[in-house]
Amino acid sequence: MIVGILKEIKVAEKRVCMTPAGVIAMVENGHELLVEKGAGEGSGYPDSDYQAAGATMVDTPGEIYQKAGMVMHVKEPQPSEYDLIREDQIVFTYLHLAADEAQTRALVKSRCVGIAYETIEKPDGSLPLLVPMSEVAGRMAAQEGAKYLEMPQGGMGILFGGVTGVEPATVVVIGGGVVGINAAKMACGLGAKVYILDYNLDRLRYLDDVMPANCFPLMSNPAVLRELVARAHVVIGAVLVAGARAPKLLTREMLKTMKPGAVIVDVAIDQGGCFETSRPTTHDDPTFVVDGVVHYCVANMPGAVARTSTLALTNATLSYALEIANKGWKRAMAENLEIRPGANVIKGKVTFKAVADAFGLDYTSVETFIKD
């Protein structure tokens, strides 16, 4: 198969979807790799590294879309790419369609095969291609919360860990999954007083066992959240409903009870955000203020640490990319139950129910295509 590695064009996005080492593995499996010039520069991989790995460098994304049977990105295709996507072409990347109607309709119109990193799922319900970026985003969320509490950044001037005789910051993490536990670990490590909320008792028992003494796992409900938000210096939104829009858990009413100069970090912004007042921002312009509260809602947080993120992403995605390229999408989905839920759009049909429900579109089971 001809596989295309595209240069990211989202604002301040420096990641690349595959390292030169990944290219070597793909070439050794008999595939031809096309890499857009400059794709790896932001992550520290010059074009010469890809050439040495056996890739062919091309000048434009149009050439990749024209020739490749599978194109790979990190972020979702941007509007300038919609008309380049061909019928039956595999688009393998983070799609986050449930929060993006324009992209959903564009992929449906193209009749491509859209396979989303974020909905590939293991039998235990874990999301292996979301985990590495969730780890990065969770750890970054605590760092960004600490930074934007500083007065020059618009915050109230609170040090996460406090000092002798002075209380530390209070941090509330909503969600005890991969993002949440990584955010809480970092915040605890910086010395903050951390509350982590989840609605699953088994998860709370686990968190109670593994988290440090300055972390307090609590059962999540609106009353508890309302009370903690009013006391918090930083609130980190770390909720996920796989493939669907995030629920709005922190309302405008709750926001008004927060301290002036407090900070909220919405890691769920890729899926629409879990705070009512959230809207996507970029690394170039990361924050805005509503009711005196600083909002950090960057939709591609791991792009700020591109080298780490690219390595972690390739480690996770390469085996799936190889299987899809080796077998073709239909056989790969028929034989691998982990890849099957990754199918979000196939040949003009929406094959992920949460996406169809988000926009009132018809849903078609992926099994319909595998049986053909």
MOLIN-V613686 format. One record per residue. RES is the residue in one letter. PSI is psi in radians with two decimals (999 if undefined). BURIAL is I if it has 24 or more other C-alpha atoms within 12 Angstrom, else O. D_LAST is the distance of its C-alpha to the last C-alpha in Angstrom with 1 decimal. Layout:
# MOLIN-V613686
[[RES,PSI,BURIAL,D_LAST] [RES,PSI,BURIAL,D_LAST]]
This chain:
# MOLIN-V613686
[[M,2.54,I,21.2] [I,2.15,I,23.7] [V,2.26,I,24.3] [G,2.29,I,26.7] [I,1.98,I,29.2] [L,2.61,I,30.6] [K,2.35,I,34.1] [E,2.42,I,34.3] [I,-0.01,I,35.9] [K,2.59,I,36.3] [V,2.19,O,40.1] [A,0.43,I,41.7] [E,2.01,I,38.5] [K,-0.04,I,39.4] [R,2.88,I,36.6] [V,2.60,I,34.2] [C,-0.21,I,30.8] [M,2.36,I,31.5] [T,2.89,I,34.8] [P,-0.60,I,35.9] [A,-0.66,I,35.4] [G,-0.67,I,31.7] [V,-0.75,I,31.6] [I,-0.79,I,33.2] [A,-0.72,I,30.6] [M,-0.75,I,27.7] [V,-0.70,I,29.7] [E,-0.39,O,30.4] [N,0.16,I,26.7] [G,0.22,O,26.6] [H,2.65,I,25.5] [E,2.20,I,27.5] [L,2.17,I,28.8] [L,2.21,I,30.1] [V,2.21,I,32.5] [E,2.36,I,34.1] [K,2.35,I,37.9] [G,0.01,I,39.6] [A,-0.64,I,36.5] [G,-0.02,I,38.2] [E,-0.69,I,41.7] [G,-0.37,I,41.8] [S,0.10,I,40.8] [G,0.31,I,43.3] [Y,1.80,I,41.1] [P,2.85,O,42.5] [D,-0.60,I,40.6] [S,-0.54,O,42.4] [D,-0.68,I,40.8] [Y,-0.67,I,37.3] [Q,-0.74,I,38.6] [A,-0.48,O,40.1] [A,-0.17,I,36.8] [G,0.16,I,35.2] [A,2.75,I,33.7] [T,2.21,I,34.2] [M,2.37,I,35.9] [V,2.75,I,35.0] [D,-0.58,O,37.1] [T,2.67,I,34.8] [P,-0.53,I,31.6] [G,-0.67,I,30.6] [E,-0.66,I,30.5] [I,-0.84,I,28.2] [Y,-0.56,I,25.8] [Q,-0.61,I,26.0] [K,-0.50,I,25.4] [A,2.44,I,23.4] [G,-0.50,I,19.7] [M,2.25,I,20.5] [V,2.49,I,23.5] [M,2.43,I,25.3] [H,-3.13,I,28.0] [V,-1.03,I,30.0] [K,2.96,I,30.3] [E,2.67,I,28.0] [P,2.42,I,27.8] [Q,2.83,I,31.0] [P,-0.58,O,31.3] [S,-0.26,O,32.5] [E,-0.25,I,29.2] [Y,-0.80,I,26.9] [D,-0.12,O,27.2] [L,-0.35,I,26.6] [I,2.28,I,23.0] [R,2.74,I,20.6] [E,2.38,I,17.1] [D,-0.06,I,14.5] [Q,2.40,I,17.5] [I,2.19,I,17.4] [V,1.93,I,20.4] [F,1.86,I,21.5] [T,-3.14,I,24.7] [Y,2.18,I,26.4] [L,-0.76,I,25.1] [H,0.88,I,26.9] [L,-0.55,I,25.2] [A,-0.28,I,26.7] [A,0.21,I,30.1] [D,1.51,I,29.1] [E,-0.67,I,28.0] [A,-0.78,O,28.7] [Q,-0.73,I,26.5] [T,-0.85,I,23.6] [R,-0.57,I,23.9] [A,-0.73,I,24.2] [L,-0.66,I,21.0] [V,-0.81,I,19.1] [K,-0.63,I,20.9] [S,-0.37,I,20.1] [R,0.55,I,16.2] [C,-3.13,I,16.4] [V,1.75,I,14.8] [G,1.95,I,17.8] [I,2.08,I,18.3] [A,2.22,I,21.6] [Y,-0.76,I,24.0] [E,-0.19,I,25.5] [T,0.04,I,22.7] [I,2.31,I,21.6] [E,2.33,I,23.0] [K,2.84,O,24.4] [P,-0.48,O,24.5] [D,0.08,O,28.0] [G,-0.09,O,27.0] [S,2.77,O,28.6] [L,1.57,I,27.2] [P,-0.47,I,27.9] [L,-0.18,I,27.5] [L,-0.48,I,29.6] [V,-0.86,I,32.4] [P,-0.69,I,34.2] [M,-0.49,I,34.5] [S,-0.66,I,35.5] [E,-0.81,I,38.2] [V,-0.87,I,39.5] [A,-0.67,I,39.4] [G,-0.80,I,41.1] [R,-0.69,I,43.9] [M,-0.59,I,44.3] [A,-0.74,I,44.5] [A,-0.73,I,47.7] [Q,-0.78,I,49.2] [E,-0.67,I,48.6] [G,-0.74,I,50.0] [A,-0.74,I,53.1] [K,-0.80,I,53.5] [Y,-0.06,I,53.3] [L,-0.27,I,55.8] [E,2.49,I,58.3] [M,-0.72,O,60.6] [P,-0.32,O,60.1] [Q,0.06,I,56.4] [G,-0.03,I,57.2] [G,-3.14,I,57.2] [M,-0.07,I,60.1] [G,0.77,I,61.3] [I,2.28,I,60.3] [L,2.27,I,59.8] [F,-0.86,I,56.9] [G,-0.01,I,59.1] [G,-2.90,O,62.4] [V,3.14,O,65.5] [T,2.16,O,68.4] [G,-0.01,O,69.5] [V,2.28,O,66.8] [E,2.58,O,63.6] [P,3.05,I,60.2] [A,2.64,I,57.5] [T,2.15,I,55.4] [V,2.29,I,51.7] [V,2.15,I,49.1] [V,2.08,I,45.5] [I,1.88,I,43.0] [G,2.21,I,40.1] [G,0.43,I,40.4] [G,-2.68,I,37.2] [V,-0.83,I,36.9] [V,-0.85,I,38.4] [G,-0.78,I,41.0] [I,-0.61,I,42.3] [N,-0.67,I,42.6] [A,-0.76,I,44.4] [A,-0.70,I,46.7] [K,-0.78,I,47.5] [M,-0.77,I,48.6] [A,-0.71,I,50.6] [C,-0.74,I,52.2] [G,-0.51,I,53.0] [L,-0.06,I,54.8] [G,0.13,I,56.8] [A,2.83,I,55.5] [K,2.07,I,55.5] [V,2.29,I,51.9] [Y,2.22,I,50.2] [I,2.20,I,46.5] [L,2.42,I,44.8] [D,2.79,I,41.8] [Y,0.01,O,40.9] [N,2.03,O,39.7] [L,-0.68,O,42.6] [D,-0.72,O,41.1] [R,-0.70,I,40.6] [L,-0.67,I,44.1] [R,-0.74,O,45.5] [Y,-0.84,O,43.8] [L,-0.67,I,45.2] [D,-0.57,I,48.6] [D,-0.69,O,48.6] [V,-0.33,O,47.5] [M,2.71,I,49.0] [P,3.04,I,52.6] [A,-0.38,O,55.5] [N,0.29,I,55.3] [C,2.32,I,51.8] [F,1.76,I,51.6] [P,2.29,I,48.2] [L,2.61,I,48.3] [M,2.26,I,46.2] [S,2.30,I,44.7] [N,2.85,O,45.6] [P,-0.65,O,46.9] [A,-0.79,O,50.5] [V,-0.76,I,50.4] [L,-0.75,I,48.6] [R,-0.72,I,51.2] [E,-0.78,O,54.1] [L,-0.64,I,52.8] [V,-0.67,I,51.9] [A,-0.45,I,55.4] [R,-0.27,I,56.8] [A,2.58,I,54.3] [H,-0.56,I,55.0] [V,2.36,I,51.4] [V,2.22,I,48.2] [I,2.11,I,44.9] [G,2.02,I,41.7] [A,0.71,I,39.1] [V,2.66,I,36.6] [L,2.27,I,32.9] [V,1.92,I,30.1] [A,2.11,I,27.0] [G,-0.07,I,25.1] [A,2.95,I,27.4] [R,2.51,I,30.7] [A,2.50,I,33.7] [P,2.56,I,36.1] [K,1.73,I,39.5] [L,-0.59,I,41.8] [L,1.93,I,44.9] [T,2.91,O,46.2] [R,-0.64,O,48.7] [E,-0.76,O,51.2] [M,-0.70,I,50.9] [L,-0.66,I,51.1] [K,-0.30,O,54.5] [T,-0.11,I,55.9] [M,2.78,I,55.2] [K,2.47,I,58.1] [P,2.30,I,58.7] [G,0.02,I,57.4] [A,2.91,I,54.8] [V,2.39,I,51.4] [I,2.41,I,47.8] [V,2.00,I,44.9] [D,1.61,I,41.5] [V,-0.33,I,39.0] [A,0.17,I,36.3] [I,-0.50,I,36.7] [D,-0.50,I,33.3] [Q,0.46,I,31.8] [G,-0.23,I,34.4] [G,2.56,I,37.4] [C,0.13,I,39.0] [F,2.40,I,42.3] [E,-0.51,I,43.0] [T,0.10,I,45.0] [S,2.59,I,42.6] [R,2.60,I,41.2] [P,2.43,I,39.7] [T,3.12,I,42.3] [T,2.92,I,42.4] [H,-0.49,O,44.3] [D,-0.47,O,46.6] [D,1.32,O,47.5] [P,-0.33,I,46.4] [T,2.79,I,48.4] [F,2.93,I,49.7] [V,2.29,I,52.1] [V,2.22,I,51.8] [D,0.64,O,54.7] [G,0.01,O,56.2] [V,2.27,I,53.3] [V,2.21,I,51.7] [H,2.13,I,47.9] [Y,1.96,I,45.9] [C,0.80,I,42.3] [V,2.23,I,41.1] [A,-0.13,I,37.3] [N,1.05,I,37.0] [M,-0.81,I,39.7] [P,-0.27,I,38.7] [G,-0.33,I,39.0] [A,-0.34,I,42.8] [V,1.14,I,42.7] [A,-0.67,I,40.3] [R,-0.91,I,41.2] [T,-0.80,I,40.7] [S,-0.72,I,37.5] [T,-0.76,I,35.9] [L,-0.79,I,36.8] [A,-0.68,I,35.4] [L,-0.78,I,32.2] [T,-0.70,I,31.5] [N,-0.66,I,32.3] [A,-0.66,I,29.6] [T,-0.41,I,26.8] [L,-0.78,I,27.1] [S,-0.63,I,25.3] [Y,-0.71,I,22.2] [A,-0.72,I,22.4] [L,-0.76,I,22.8] [E,-0.73,I,19.7] [I,-0.74,I,17.5] [A,-0.69,I,19.3] [N,-0.68,I,19.3] [K,-0.31,O,15.7] [G,2.69,I,13.9] [W,-0.65,I,12.7] [K,-0.82,I,9.1] [R,-0.67,O,10.9] [A,-0.75,I,13.9] [M,-0.58,I,12.4] [A,-0.63,I,10.8] [E,-0.34,O,14.3] [N,1.86,I,16.6] [L,-0.22,I,17.1] [E,-0.65,I,19.6] [I,-0.56,I,17.5] [R,-0.84,I,14.8] [P,-0.15,I,17.4] [G,-0.36,I,18.3] [A,2.01,I,15.5] [N,-0.61,I,17.5] [V,2.27,I,16.0] [I,2.12,I,12.7] [K,0.82,I,12.6] [G,0.07,I,15.4] [K,2.52,I,14.5] [V,2.12,I,16.6] [T,0.23,I,14.8] [F,2.04,I,18.2] [K,-0.69,I,20.1] [A,-0.56,I,23.6] [V,-0.81,I,22.9] [A,-0.78,I,21.7] [D,-0.59,O,24.8] [A,-0.54,I,27.1] [F,0.24,O,26.7] [G,0.58,O,25.8] [L,2.77,O,22.3] [D,2.48,O,19.3] [Y,2.34,I,17.2] [T,2.20,I,13.4] [S,2.46,O,12.3] [V,-0.48,I,10.5] [E,-0.46,O,8.7] [T,-0.67,O,6.8] [F,-0.58,O,5.3] [I,-0.56,O,5.5] [K,-0.33,O,3.8] [D,999,O,0.0]]
